[in-house]
Every structure is written in C-alpha cells, then in structure tokens.
Amino acid sequence: MISLKEAMKLSESELVALRKDLKDKIKQTKELGAYIEQLTNSEICDEFAGVPIAIKDNIQVKNQSVTSCSKILQGYIAPYNATVINKLLSAGLAPFGRTNMDEFAMGSTTESSYYGKTLNPLDHSRVPGGSSGGSAAAVAAGIAVAALGSDTGGSIRQPAAFCGCVGFKPTYGRVSRFGLGAYSSSLDQIGPITRSVEDAAILYDIIAGHDPKDSTSANLEAISTSDKLNSDRKMTIAVIKNYVDGASEDVKKSLNMAIDKLKSAGHNIIYKDFSNSKYAIAAYYIIATAEASTNLSRYDGVRYGRRAACTNLGSMYANTRGEGFGAEVQRRMLLGTFVLSSGYYDAYYIKAQKARAFIKKEYEEILSEADIILMPVAPSVAYKFGELSNPLDAYLSDIYTIGVNLAGLPAITVPVAKDANGLNISAQLIGGAYKEQNVLDAAYSLEKLIKGN
C-alpha cells in the first residue's frame, strides 16, 4: 500500500485510481468489518476529491451518517464538519469511509459495536483492539492509506499495537475535539493511525492547532514536526522496569531487544518504576465513566437519537436508553452515575481526581530526568475473541495506556517484533506535554533501528 507521503504527491487521475482500488479491496475484505456496512456500499464515494483517509465513526463529516457505532444514533446525519475534517480538506486530503469502533468508544475490542466486531488482520480469531479497532485494522490490512482515531484511554495506541501499525496520541488539547462524539471530555484526543512514523507526523501536522470552537484546545502555535524528523538525535530514555517485567514473556523479550538496539545506537537508557498501576485503572474508570454519564445524558429520545415507543416521559427515557445503548455503554453509564451521586462523589470522584494528580506528577518527575518514557502498550499480544469475557479483565488490558491520558501527554506506539504466531508487539514511547517532536524523533529512531536502517 502506498504511503501517505507518496499519496500526497499523486495527480488527481492517480487519486481517482487509488480510491477505486481501495473500494475494490474493501469489498474483497468485507469480512474484516473494518469499515461499517453502510460505508462499504453507498457512502464511500468520490464526493470528496483528495487523498483518502479513513475516519472513525465518532468524527462528524457534514451530510454523512455518524453513529458512534450505536443503535441510538441510527439515522443521524452530521450537520457540520469536525475541525479535523476541515483541516484534512484544506490540505488536499479527504474523508473516505467510516471505520468500525466500540460503541461510543467504550471498549477495547470493537465487540460492542452495533454493526458487529472487527477482526484482527493478522489473525481473524483475535481482537483488533479498541475502540479505534476499525481504523487500525483498515490501515494494517492495506485498505486505508491512513486513518483517524480517538484515544480516551489507549484507543489509538492499543489497536495500532494489536494490528501492527503506528498509533499516535498527541498532547491533550493539541488537536481540536470539535465535532468528536464525546466519551470522556477531559481524556479524549483525536490522532493518526498510519503505517509509519513519518506518515503519523505528516497527518498530525495537518490536524493539529488551536481551535476557538473547542474550549479545551491549547492556545499554542502549531509547529510542524514532519519536516524536522531526526532519527539521529540522542535522547535519555526512561524504561519503566516494573511495567516491562510485568508483561508477558514475549512482550518483555521483544521490548528488551528494542531497548538494547536503542542503547547500541547511543541513546542513554535509565530505569525507573511506576506506582502500582491499579491506581491508574481505578482513577481512569471513575473519571471516564463519570464524564460519560454526563455526556451521554443528552441521548434521551428528545434532543438526540432515536425515540423508543413509550406511553409517558419516564418510559420514554427508560425505553429509549434501554433499547438504544448496548450492554457496555449501559454498564459504564450506571457506574458513572453512581460515583457522581450524593454521598459517593467525595468517596470516589474526588479521590480519583487526587489520584490523577499524583499520576501526572509521577510522569512529570520521570520526564524531568528523561526525554522519553518507554514501556509496553499492553501486557500481551492481541488476545482471542471471548478470552476476556469478564469486563473487569478487559479493563485491565488498558493498564499501560490509561496513565498517559490521565496526565494528558503525547504517546506513540511503534512495532518492534512479531511473536511465534506472527502477532505484533509494539513499544510505547511517551513524552512531556507539547513535546511531540521528542516523541516522533524517538519513534523514528526506533523504527529505523528495528527495520535495520
């Protein structure tokens, strides 16, 4: 598959041919479920000229369906473009199909999607990760030049790692969230999923920047990164030893191999430990579900979404939400409502915010001694469908990614090895707030070392 960098140099006739080729490949790989069903038929069209970019189904494209892969939003048509879509169009890129995802971005496997699950292109019996599983699978399978996803607790990085591509979560506030379906407003961030670090930098440069329409957007000058990529920079990299040691043997072995390559290339490697990751898990799920409970309260059968059959106001709310939301969304909304309720707010939500501040401080302390933090993306390679049937076990698969969102930092995942079954293993590189260049340079260096360049 052509790279984003190469695709941006194509003539219009060559782009028409590229879009046709992608449409043909999407039809041939429909069983993957990377694109949601509607878009494999009528909505992947030539309405938008430009380099085709796959778009997660929670990012609004004007006059197109956007459902966050939920039953409750069936039939909803976006009335405006998300800011990132306008930025794509201004740069000669264009939305090309909606990718599958966990319903309202709540999940790590895409299994909670109203349209059915996405399969991992490396092994169809395994999950592609989530919630941006469709975007990652599309890029990995060669049916997307690049894709946009959203990352609330690892939802770009984990599926990119499971599928074998690059996933980049910018600093919170670097990319506008205007037009993104909200899950957890203080954690959500849009970012690129690509086949290379260079392509990730190119796509990031296009979508980054201050947006007055987004009150959480950082009012900072957008500085391009792709034209400054430097794989020869020598950095101090802090390896989180207890996280590496806590991963599976395959992941541990592969990461140590990558660390040795970085050390041999002249990077300064130091070792640090983080506090028990159970605190990050607890803080994340309290904060995220509390914000989700508030954000999804608008889906009531009046303001947004489908209205179920009802006889009075109470039954309208109950029936609409009961029929419209899947089990995982209902579970998280109930948990969020509980932790925000009278008598529990101080006991749970306030404590979670204190834990968040502690976690952020821990990252900052290590990054005061190092340019980059290196640790696993997930404890293991992509697991099989049904292997983690207990929701709490599935939540633990985010154990190494959620702290980054709580701290609001930039992070990227880079493939470093394959296990005996051909499943991908990636390293996660994390930088200080607004230091995307450090993260991308370190990732570019690691990518070249792994490829032997």
C-alpha positions as CSV (number, residue, x, y, z in Angstrom):
1,M,0.0,0.0,0.0
2,I,1.2,3.5,-0.9
3,S,2.3,5.7,2.0
4,L,0.6,8.9,2.9
5,K,3.6,10.9,1.9
6,E,3.6,9.3,-1.5
7,A,-0.2,9.6,-1.9
8,M,0.0,13.4,-1.3
9,K,2.2,13.7,-4.5
10,L,-0.3,11.9,-6.8
11,S,-2.2,13.6,-9.6
12,E,-6.0,13.8,-9.5
13,S,-6.3,11.0,-12.0
14,E,-4.0,8.8,-9.9
15,L,-6.0,9.6,-6.8
16,V,-9.2,8.5,-8.6
17,A,-7.5,5.2,-9.4
18,L,-6.3,4.9,-5.8
19,R,-9.8,5.4,-4.4
20,K,-11.2,2.8,-6.9
21,D,-8.5,0.3,-5.9
22,L,-9.3,0.9,-2.2
23,K,-13.1,0.4,-2.8
24,D,-12.4,-2.9,-4.6
25,K,-10.1,-4.1,-1.8
26,I,-12.7,-3.1,0.9
27,K,-15.3,-5.3,-0.9
28,Q,-12.8,-8.2,-1.0
29,T,-12.1,-7.9,2.7
30,K,-15.6,-7.1,3.9
31,E,-15.3,-10.0,6.5
32,L,-12.8,-7.9,8.4
33,G,-15.5,-5.5,9.4
34,A,-13.0,-2.6,9.4
35,Y,-15.5,-0.3,7.7
36,I,-19.1,-0.2,8.9
37,E,-21.5,-1.8,6.5
38,Q,-23.2,1.4,5.3
39,L,-20.0,2.8,4.0
40,T,-18.9,-0.2,2.0
41,N,-21.9,0.4,-0.2
42,S,-23.2,3.9,-0.8
43,E,-21.2,6.3,1.3
44,I,-17.6,5.6,0.1
45,C,-17.9,7.8,-2.9
46,D,-16.0,10.3,-4.9
47,E,-17.8,13.3,-3.4
48,F,-14.6,14.3,-1.7
49,A,-11.6,14.6,-4.0
50,G,-8.2,14.2,-2.3
51,V,-6.1,11.6,-0.6
52,P,-8.5,9.1,1.0
53,I,-8.3,9.0,4.8
54,A,-10.5,6.5,6.9
55,I,-12.5,8.2,9.6
56,K,-13.6,6.7,12.9
57,D,-17.4,6.7,13.2
58,N,-17.4,9.3,16.0
59,I,-16.0,12.1,14.0
60,Q,-18.5,14.3,12.1
61,V,-18.4,14.6,8.3
62,K,-21.1,17.0,7.1
63,N,-24.1,15.4,5.4
64,Q,-22.8,11.9,6.2
65,S,-24.0,9.4,8.7
66,V,-22.2,9.4,12.1
67,T,-23.4,6.9,14.7
68,S,-20.5,6.2,17.1
69,C,-21.5,2.6,16.2
70,S,-24.6,2.8,18.4
71,K,-28.2,1.8,17.7
72,I,-29.4,5.0,19.4
73,L,-27.8,7.2,16.6
74,Q,-29.1,5.3,13.6
75,G,-30.3,7.8,11.0
76,Y,-28.4,10.7,12.4
77,I,-26.7,12.9,9.8
78,A,-23.9,15.2,10.7
79,P,-24.9,18.9,10.2
80,Y,-21.3,20.1,10.1
81,N,-17.7,19.0,9.7
82,A,-15.4,18.3,12.7
83,T,-12.5,20.7,12.7
84,V,-10.1,17.9,11.8
85,I,-12.2,17.2,8.7
86,N,-11.9,20.8,7.6
87,K,-8.2,20.6,8.1
88,L,-7.9,17.5,6.0
89,L,-9.9,19.0,3.2
90,S,-7.7,22.2,3.3
91,A,-4.6,20.1,2.9
92,G,-5.8,18.1,-0.1
93,L,-6.9,15.0,2.0
94,A,-10.5,13.7,2.2
95,P,-12.7,11.5,4.4
96,F,-13.1,8.1,2.8
97,G,-15.5,5.8,4.7
98,R,-16.3,5.4,8.4
99,T,-14.5,2.8,10.4
100,N,-15.9,0.5,13.0
101,M,-15.4,1.1,16.7
102,D,-16.6,0.1,20.1
103,E,-20.0,1.8,20.8
104,F,-19.3,5.4,21.9
105,A,-15.6,4.4,22.1
106,M,-16.3,2.3,25.2
107,G,-14.3,-0.9,24.9
108,S,-11.0,-2.5,23.8
109,T,-12.1,-5.0,21.2
110,T,-14.7,-3.4,18.8
111,E,-17.1,-6.1,20.0
112,S,-19.6,-3.6,21.5
113,S,-20.2,-2.1,18.0
114,Y,-23.8,-2.1,16.8
115,Y,-22.5,-3.2,13.4
116,G,-20.6,-6.3,14.7
117,K,-17.0,-6.8,15.5
118,T,-13.9,-6.1,13.5
119,L,-11.3,-8.9,13.0
120,N,-7.6,-8.5,13.5
121,P,-5.9,-8.7,10.0
122,L,-3.0,-10.7,11.5
123,D,-5.3,-13.4,12.9
124,H,-9.0,-13.3,12.4
125,S,-9.6,-15.2,15.7
126,R,-8.2,-12.3,17.7
127,V,-9.4,-8.9,18.6
128,P,-8.0,-5.8,16.7
129,G,-8.1,-3.8,19.9
130,G,-10.3,-0.8,20.5
131,S,-12.0,1.4,20.5
132,S,-10.4,2.5,17.2
133,G,-10.2,-1.1,16.1
134,G,-11.7,-0.5,12.6
135,S,-9.2,2.3,11.9
136,A,-6.2,0.2,12.9
137,A,-7.5,-2.9,11.0
138,A,-8.1,-0.8,7.9
139,V,-4.6,0.6,7.9
140,A,-2.9,-2.7,8.8
141,A,-4.9,-4.6,6.1
142,G,-3.9,-2.1,3.4
143,I,-7.5,-0.9,2.8
144,A,-6.7,2.7,4.1
145,V,-3.8,4.9,3.3
146,A,-4.1,6.3,6.9
147,A,-6.9,6.8,9.4
148,L,-8.1,9.0,12.2
149,G,-9.0,7.5,15.6
150,S,-9.7,8.8,19.0
151,D,-7.9,7.9,22.2
152,T,-9.5,8.2,25.6
153,G,-7.5,5.5,27.5
154,G,-5.4,4.0,24.8
155,S,-8.0,3.7,22.0
156,I,-5.5,4.7,19.3
157,R,-2.3,3.1,20.7
158,Q,-3.7,-0.3,21.7
159,P,-5.4,-1.3,18.4
160,A,-2.4,0.0,16.5
161,A,-0.2,-2.2,18.5
162,F,-2.5,-5.3,18.2
163,C,-2.8,-4.8,14.4
164,G,0.9,-3.9,13.7
165,C,0.8,-0.2,12.7
166,V,1.8,3.1,14.3
167,G,-0.7,4.9,16.6
168,F,0.0,8.4,17.8
169,K,-1.9,10.2,20.6
170,P,-1.0,13.9,20.7
171,T,-0.9,16.0,23.9
172,Y,-4.4,16.7,25.2
173,G,-5.5,20.0,23.6
174,R,-3.1,19.8,20.6
175,V,-5.9,18.6,18.2
176,S,-9.4,20.0,18.3
177,R,-12.1,17.9,19.7
178,F,-14.8,20.0,18.0
179,G,-17.0,17.5,16.1
180,L,-15.8,14.5,18.0
181,G,-18.5,12.4,19.8
182,A,-17.6,12.9,23.4
183,Y,-17.0,9.9,25.7
184,S,-14.8,11.5,28.5
185,S,-14.2,15.2,27.7
186,S,-11.0,15.6,29.8
187,L,-9.4,12.5,28.3
188,D,-10.5,12.2,24.6
189,Q,-8.0,13.1,21.9
190,I,-8.1,12.6,18.1
191,G,-4.9,11.3,16.5
192,P,-3.5,9.4,13.4
193,I,-3.1,5.7,12.7
194,T,-0.6,5.0,10.0
195,R,1.9,2.5,8.6
196,S,5.0,4.6,9.5
197,V,6.2,7.2,12.0
198,E,6.8,9.7,9.2
199,D,3.2,9.4,8.0
200,A,1.9,9.8,11.6
201,A,3.9,13.1,11.8
202,I,2.5,14.3,8.4
203,L,-1.1,13.6,9.4
204,Y,-0.6,15.1,12.9
205,D,0.8,18.3,11.4
206,I,-2.3,18.6,9.2
207,I,-4.8,18.2,12.0
208,A,-3.0,20.0,14.9
209,G,-3.5,23.5,16.0
210,H,-5.6,25.8,18.2
211,D,-9.4,25.9,17.6
212,P,-11.5,28.6,19.1
213,K,-14.5,26.3,18.7
214,D,-13.0,23.9,21.3
215,S,-12.7,25.4,24.8
216,T,-10.1,22.6,25.7
217,S,-7.9,23.4,22.7
218,A,-4.4,24.6,23.6
219,N,-3.8,28.2,22.5
220,L,-0.3,27.5,21.3
221,E,1.3,27.9,17.9
222,A,1.3,24.7,15.8
223,I,4.8,23.8,14.9
224,S,5.3,21.3,12.1
225,T,7.1,18.1,13.1
226,S,7.4,16.0,9.9
227,D,9.9,18.3,8.2
228,K,12.1,18.2,11.4
229,L,12.1,14.4,12.0
230,N,15.6,13.4,13.1
231,S,16.4,9.8,13.9
232,D,19.9,10.7,14.8
233,R,19.0,12.7,18.0
234,K,20.4,11.0,21.1
235,M,17.9,11.0,24.0
236,T,17.7,9.9,27.6
237,I,15.0,7.2,27.6
238,A,13.5,6.1,30.9
239,V,12.4,2.4,30.8
240,I,9.6,1.6,33.2
241,K,11.1,-1.6,34.5
242,N,8.3,-2.9,36.6
243,Y,5.9,-2.5,33.7
244,V,8.2,-4.3,31.3
245,D,8.8,-7.0,33.8
246,G,5.0,-7.3,34.4
247,A,4.3,-8.0,30.7
248,S,4.2,-11.5,29.1
249,E,7.5,-13.2,28.3
250,D,7.2,-12.4,24.6
251,V,6.5,-8.8,25.2
252,K,9.2,-8.5,27.8
253,K,11.8,-10.2,25.5
254,S,10.9,-8.0,22.5
255,L,11.0,-4.8,24.4
256,N,14.3,-5.6,26.0
257,M,15.6,-6.3,22.4
258,A,14.4,-2.9,21.3
259,I,16.0,-1.3,24.4
260,D,19.3,-2.9,23.5
261,K,19.1,-1.5,20.0
262,L,18.4,2.0,21.3
263,K,21.3,1.7,23.7
264,S,23.7,0.5,21.0
265,A,22.6,3.5,18.8
266,G,23.8,5.9,21.5
267,H,20.6,6.7,23.4
268,N,21.1,6.9,27.2
269,I,18.9,4.3,28.9
270,I,17.8,4.7,32.5
271,Y,15.4,2.5,34.6
272,K,12.5,3.7,36.7
273,D,9.5,2.2,38.3
274,F,5.9,3.5,38.4
275,S,3.5,3.1,41.3
276,N,1.1,0.1,41.2
277,S,-0.9,0.5,38.0
278,K,-4.1,-0.5,39.8
279,Y,-4.4,3.2,40.9
280,A,-4.4,4.4,37.3
281,I,-7.0,1.8,36.4
282,A,-9.3,2.8,39.3
283,A,-8.9,6.6,38.7
284,Y,-9.4,6.3,35.0
285,Y,-12.6,4.2,35.1
286,I,-14.1,6.5,37.8
287,I,-13.3,9.7,35.9
288,A,-14.1,8.4,32.4
289,T,-17.5,6.8,33.4
290,A,-18.5,9.9,35.4
291,E,-17.9,12.1,32.4
292,A,-19.6,9.6,30.1
293,S,-22.6,9.6,32.3
294,T,-22.8,13.4,31.9
295,N,-22.0,13.5,28.1
296,L,-24.5,10.7,27.2
297,S,-27.3,12.2,29.2
298,R,-28.3,14.2,26.1
299,Y,-29.4,10.9,24.4
300,D,-32.8,10.9,25.9
301,G,-35.2,10.5,23.0
302,V,-35.8,14.3,22.8
303,R,-32.6,16.0,21.9
304,Y,-30.6,13.4,20.1
305,G,-31.0,9.9,18.8
306,R,-33.9,7.6,18.2
307,R,-37.0,7.6,20.4
308,A,-38.4,4.3,21.5
309,A,-42.1,3.5,21.8
310,C,-43.4,5.0,25.1
311,T,-46.6,6.0,27.0
312,N,-45.1,8.7,29.3
313,L,-42.0,10.6,30.0
314,G,-40.5,8.0,32.3
315,S,-41.0,5.2,29.9
316,M,-39.6,7.3,27.0
317,Y,-36.3,7.7,28.9
318,A,-36.1,4.1,30.0
319,N,-37.1,2.6,26.7
320,T,-35.0,4.8,24.6
321,R,-31.9,4.2,26.6
322,G,-32.6,0.6,27.2
323,E,-33.1,-0.2,23.5
324,G,-30.6,2.3,22.2
325,F,-27.5,1.6,24.3
326,G,-25.6,-1.6,24.3
327,A,-24.6,-3.5,27.5
328,E,-21.1,-2.0,27.8
329,V,-22.3,1.6,27.5
330,Q,-25.1,1.0,30.0
331,R,-22.6,-0.6,32.4
332,R,-20.3,2.5,32.2
333,M,-23.1,5.0,32.4
334,L,-24.5,3.3,35.5
335,L,-21.1,3.3,37.1
336,G,-20.5,6.9,36.3
337,T,-23.9,8.0,37.6
338,F,-23.2,6.0,40.8
339,V,-19.8,7.7,41.5
340,L,-21.4,11.2,40.9
341,S,-24.4,10.5,43.2
342,S,-24.9,12.2,46.5
343,G,-22.9,10.5,49.2
344,Y,-20.4,8.9,46.8
345,Y,-19.0,11.9,45.0
346,D,-16.3,12.6,47.6
347,A,-15.6,9.0,48.3
348,Y,-14.9,8.1,44.6
349,Y,-14.8,11.0,42.2
350,I,-12.8,13.4,44.3
351,K,-10.4,10.7,45.3
352,A,-10.0,9.7,41.6
353,Q,-9.1,13.3,40.8
354,K,-6.4,13.3,43.5
355,A,-5.0,10.0,42.2
356,R,-5.0,11.6,38.7
357,A,-2.9,14.5,40.0
358,F,-0.5,12.0,41.7
359,I,-0.1,10.0,38.5
360,K,0.5,13.2,36.4
361,K,3.2,14.2,38.9
362,E,4.9,10.8,38.7
363,Y,5.1,11.2,34.9
364,E,6.5,14.7,35.2
365,E,9.1,13.7,37.7
366,I,10.5,11.0,35.4
367,L,10.3,13.3,32.4
368,S,12.4,15.9,34.3
369,E,15.2,13.3,34.1
370,A,14.5,11.9,30.7
371,D,13.3,13.0,27.3
372,I,11.2,9.9,26.7
373,I,9.5,7.2,28.7
374,L,9.4,3.6,27.2
375,M,7.0,0.9,28.3
376,P,4.7,-1.7,26.9
377,V,1.4,-0.9,25.2
378,A,-0.4,-3.9,26.6
379,P,0.5,-6.8,28.8
380,S,0.3,-9.3,25.9
381,V,-0.3,-9.6,22.2
382,A,-3.8,-9.4,20.8
383,Y,-6.0,-11.9,22.6
384,K,-8.7,-14.2,21.2
385,F,-12.3,-13.2,21.0
386,G,-14.1,-14.3,24.2
387,E,-10.8,-14.8,26.0
388,L,-11.6,-11.9,28.4
389,S,-15.3,-12.4,28.9
390,N,-15.3,-10.6,32.3
391,P,-15.5,-6.9,31.7
392,L,-13.1,-6.2,34.6
393,D,-10.4,-8.4,32.9
394,A,-10.9,-6.5,29.7
395,Y,-10.4,-3.2,31.6
396,L,-7.0,-4.4,32.7
397,S,-5.9,-4.7,29.1
398,D,-5.6,-0.8,29.2
399,I,-3.3,-1.0,32.1
400,Y,-0.3,0.6,30.4
401,T,-2.1,3.2,28.3
402,I,-4.6,5.0,30.5
403,G,-2.0,6.8,32.6
404,V,-0.9,8.8,29.6
405,N,-4.5,10.1,29.1
406,L,-4.8,11.0,32.8
407,A,-1.6,13.0,32.5
408,G,-2.6,14.5,29.1
409,L,0.8,13.5,27.5
410,P,1.7,12.6,23.9
411,A,2.5,9.0,23.2
412,I,3.1,6.8,20.2
413,T,3.3,3.0,19.6
414,V,5.9,1.5,17.3
415,P,6.0,-2.1,16.1
416,V,9.2,-3.8,17.3
417,A,8.7,-7.6,16.8
418,K,6.4,-10.4,15.9
419,D,5.8,-13.4,18.2
420,A,5.9,-17.1,17.1
421,N,2.3,-16.8,15.8
422,G,3.0,-13.7,13.7
423,L,1.2,-11.4,16.2
424,N,2.6,-7.9,16.6
425,I,4.4,-6.5,19.6
426,S,4.9,-2.7,20.0
427,A,6.8,-0.4,22.2
428,Q,5.1,2.7,23.7
429,L,7.1,6.0,23.8
430,I,5.8,8.9,25.9
431,G,7.0,12.5,26.1
432,G,6.4,15.7,28.0
433,A,3.4,17.8,27.4
434,Y,3.5,19.6,24.0
435,K,6.8,17.8,23.1
436,E,5.5,15.9,20.1
437,Q,8.8,16.4,18.3
438,N,10.7,14.4,21.0
439,V,8.2,11.6,20.8
440,L,8.2,11.4,17.0
441,D,12.0,11.6,16.8
442,A,12.4,8.8,19.3
443,A,9.9,6.7,17.5
444,Y,11.5,7.5,14.1
445,S,14.9,6.3,15.5
446,L,13.4,3.1,17.0
447,E,11.5,2.4,13.7
448,K,14.7,2.7,11.7
449,L,16.7,0.5,14.1
450,I,14.0,-2.2,14.0
451,K,14.0,-2.1,10.2
452,G,17.8,-2.2,10.1
453,N,18.2,1.3,8.5
